[in-house]
Amino acid sequence: MIQSQEKPDRDLVRVRDLTIQKADEVVWVRARVHTSRAKGKQCFLVLRQQQFNVQALVAVGDHASKQMVKFAANINKESIVDIEGVVRKVNQKIGSCTQQDVELHVQKIYVISLAEPRLPLQLDDAVRPEAEGEE
């Protein structure tokens, strides 16, 4: 039997509270992976919590190895993750996210609940508007 001797102190921050006022702060976020795309030595994740979402960046550097970038890129959509990261102000607004002025630079990532690789109902299909004339 596994008996943890200490509980990690994690004050989880809501995605909607990630604003410019939290710039350069280290925060913990628990959210679902909405999308992920790897590009060379970095991976962009869009994290969703209710109707709010934020972009997270995992890049090879001091806090992330190439294996960590590959791990992050292979996390299934809709999986629940805990992420420790630094809130950074962005120069250009992120149009695809509700939190447009900041992004999360990931230092640690833990998968809390791994989703199935192919869900029976895709979220993208559910939010797509019906075409006119379709019955």
Residue, then its C-alpha position, 0 to 999 in steps of 0.5 A: m500500500i502506498q502511503s504518502q507522507e506529505k501532501p504537495d501544497r498546490d493552490l490551483v488558479r482558475v484559468r479565468d484569473l490568468t491575467i496581466q496582473k499575474a504576469d511573472e508569477v508561478v501558478w498551478v492550473r488544473a484544466r483539460v487539454h483542448t488541443s496540442r500541437a508540436k512544432g520543433k523543440q516546442c509544443f503549444l497546448v490550449l488548456r480549457q476550464q469551463q468556457f475559459n481557455v489559455q495557451a500553454l507553451v512547453a519549450v526545450g530549455d531550463h525546465a523542459s527536456k525534449q522528452m517532456v515536449k514529446f510527452a506533452a504533445n502526445i497527451n490525449k485531448e480532453s485529458i485533465v492535467d495539472i501544470e506548474g508554469v509562469v504566467r507571461k505577457v504576450n506581445q501579440k494577442i492570442g486570438s484563439c483563446t479567451q485569455q488573450d494577453v497571457e500564456l503559461h510557460v510550463q515548468k511541470i506537467y502531470v496527467i491527472s486523468l488520461a482521456e480515451p484516444r478517440l472519444p465517441l463525441q468530439l467537442d469540435d463536432a458538438v460546437r459546430p453550427e448546423a449548415e442551412g438546409e440540413e435536416 
